[in-house]
Amino acid sequence: MLALTLWSSLADSYPKVVVRDYNVYLVTENGSTTALSSTGTQSTPFDHANVYKSPDGGFAVVHQIETYGQNRTITVIDSSPDDQRHPRPVVFSYDTQYARGEPHTYGPSNYLAGDDLPIVHPKLFDLTTEKQIEVRKDFIDNPYMIEDASWKFRDNKYRYMYYERGLRRIRMVEIDESGEARIIMEETAEQYIDYYTKPAWVFLDKTEQMVYLSEADGYNHVYLINTTRIEGGNPGSVTITPSGHGDMVQQVTKGNFSPTVWWMGKTPTTYKHQARVNYDGTGFKVLTADGDGHHNLKWLENNTFEDRWSRVDLPLKGAIRDEYGEKIGTLEVNSTVHDNITIPERFNTAGRDGTTQIYGIIVKPRHFNSSKKYRVIENIYSESILIIRLVDSFNVPKGLSEEVQFYLARLQNLSDTHAVVVVVIDGMGTNWRGRAFQHFFYKNFKDSGFEDRKIWIRAAADTRPWIDLSGGVGIYGVSAGGFNALAALLWHGEFYTAAIADSGNHDQRLANAEYGEVFMGWPVDDAIYDASSNVVNAHRLNGSLLLLAGELDDNVDPSCTLQVVNALNAAGKDFDFMLVPGAGHGVLHLRDEIVQLGKKFNNFWKNWLSST
């Protein structure tokens, strides 16, 4: 947020507010120390990472962990450490990185779907009287987490965001100097609110308003909210980005008192553009509409900006624009297309509902011959949160940046090596296509957009006689894509006949709570989770499968894959499996470094292509 840097610098000024021995202390410039709290213990500590002083230095808020939760950790085995002969147990969570050669790496607890979560409350301190002030906390009834939202600039009022467990309710709460609290914004959803990528805010202190991003109407739009409203009254919000302009991706406000919001949004064709709109909702204008492609920009000090855009099939272009979008100068850009890729084909068609457009790309071999037949392999990563997989991606590459070209080079190598076409597709359930699109497989993770993907591939083949679907389609992916790849064989084995599943989160009860509970719901219903579990449904396997995992994966517990192995063994299924010593999350990224891994990857596809 715009103001957070200011508050963090205040925290370092005297008198300092610090956490020592689980409690809060006031430290003056001459070194004297006064205890401000006494309730902190090893099991109920104040959090040193969440200390927030008021702008005038007279008050401070410190978050206290009142209940720790289940204190869960993940234990894996480093089978081949560099510094000793014997294996080493490693204990970590998703928030730690393991360094080879260290005896252990410990991190904060990891909470899985259904676990008891920590309960955190903000505590208020008067730094003048050196006393703690009791804070009303009935607005924190079932927390997933709370998040700092900064002090109010002109008055000593502290704000925080409360996220309810299950993420069907979020609210912004304001605390005054007396400890009294009130709700200044609340949002609810029937399924979930995508707090990872959607809600964001900027306070306009001069007008007592807040610019807030929300999907309340189904798309991520900008709202102007009156923060002085009476609790329970009309929020006084005004939508200031018109409907029908796609999801807003990020917000840029040029000055705290500016009457205009600049924003990056995705058009219905899923390209990212820059736009502006007045705070009263008038004057909406896409500033980059004359640039056909996916835009990235950099604001300059003189109210102009550098605009760079490209499409996955068009090299980079650039211009310097004024704040109204008019081109006022040229911009030198690197429009090089590397010789290790070919320009992909774009293709879109209506999905399963007959209306919603599904977008994708087709990568052909560099020595493509339209008189020949080419099998299809899909690279998949279908999940509904956390996804801006590449800078210019949004589920399927849109631009042609250096990062995208690196990704395309991996696809090109696969296409060239095996004389196949490689496709990447945006099926129902992914992010940045509106709430209904994103929530499509809520509590049904196994859907993964496969019905749309199959329609897209068949439609592409209908107009491209060189695409051969007679032996089925191959599929591979990492992490959520690893889940997707295996799910393709379990539920769509009539279409997908081979899969490489790398580091998959194959059962959402083994995924962290912020991931599993959002996809599959809270409270945890085992029947619902079972229905989308690759572990529980491993007996459905139909097709050729290669499972991969890194033994030191600190993102998805390797036991996710090992439990699939166990279930497949119990079901008498044939498959291949490789656990890579010393590797972390996503071992396919190492296939150029680990020769045998690269051979296994290529031999798998070679054997599949020759046998079907």
Secondary structure, DSSP 8 states (H G I E B T S, - for coil): -TTHHHHHHHTTSSSEEEEETTEEEEE-TT--EEE--S---SSS-EEEEEEEE-TTSSEEEEEEEEE------EEEEESS-TT-SS-EEEEE-TT----TT-S----S---BTT----EEEEEEEETTTTEEE----TT-SSEEEEEEEEE-SSSS-EEEEEEETTSSEEEEEEE-TTS-EEEEEEEE-SS---TTTS-EEEEETTTTEEEEEE-TTSS-EEEEEETT--TTS----EE-S-TTS--EEEEE-SSTT-SEEEEEEE-TTS-EEEEEEETTS---EETTTTS-SEEEEEE-TTSEEEEEEEETTEEEEEEEEETTS-EEEE--------TT----EEEEEE-TTSSSEEEEEEE--TT--TTS-BEEEEE----SSS---STTTTTS--S--HHHHHHHHHHHHHHHHHTEEEEEE--TT-SSS-HHHHTTTTT-GGGTTHHHHHHHHHHHHHT-TTB--TT-EEEEEETHHHHHHHHHHHH-TTTEEEEEEES---SGGGSBHHHHHHHH-SS--HHHHHHT-TTTTGGG--SEEEEEEETT-SSS-THHHHHHHHHHHHTT---EEEEETT--S-GGGGTTTSHHHHHHHHHHHHHHHHH-
